[in-house]
Amino acid sequence: MSLEATATQIRSFSAQAIPDLLHTADYAAAAHRATRPALTGRQIAGLLELQPGRQELLNQDRYRLRLLIHEPAALIDPAH
């Protein structure tokens, strides 16, 4: 998170999933369970606690956010 805090521009390309900064809590939890099945519920909860802080950075005027998301990424349900 420290790199994001000092950045002025964030760029992301995603072909298979929605970028982390755009995740809802439910989407992020499902993605963590699907991609890192060894994580405990407590570990996932800890990761989810970081998300609002990361997303709050996007509300600052100093950022330029550029995202390229392949359309099928928006159609994939990470829980399945």
GIMO-V843755 format. One record per backbone hydrogen bond with DSSP energy under -1.0 kcal/mol. CO is the residue of the C=O (numbers start at 1). NH is the residue of the N-H. Records with the same first field share a line. If there is no record, write none. Layout:
# GIMO-V843755
CO: NH + NH
This chain:
# GIMO-V843755
1: 5
2: 6
8: 64
10: 66
12: 68
14: 70
19: 22
20: 23
24: 28
25: 29
26: 30
27: 31
28: 32
29: 33
30: 34
31: 35
32: 36
36: 39
40: 44
41: 45
42: 46
43: 47
44: 48
45: 49
50: 54
51: 55
52: 56
55: 58
56: 59
57: 60
60: 63
64: 10
66: 12
68: 14
70: 73
71: 74
72: 75
77: 80
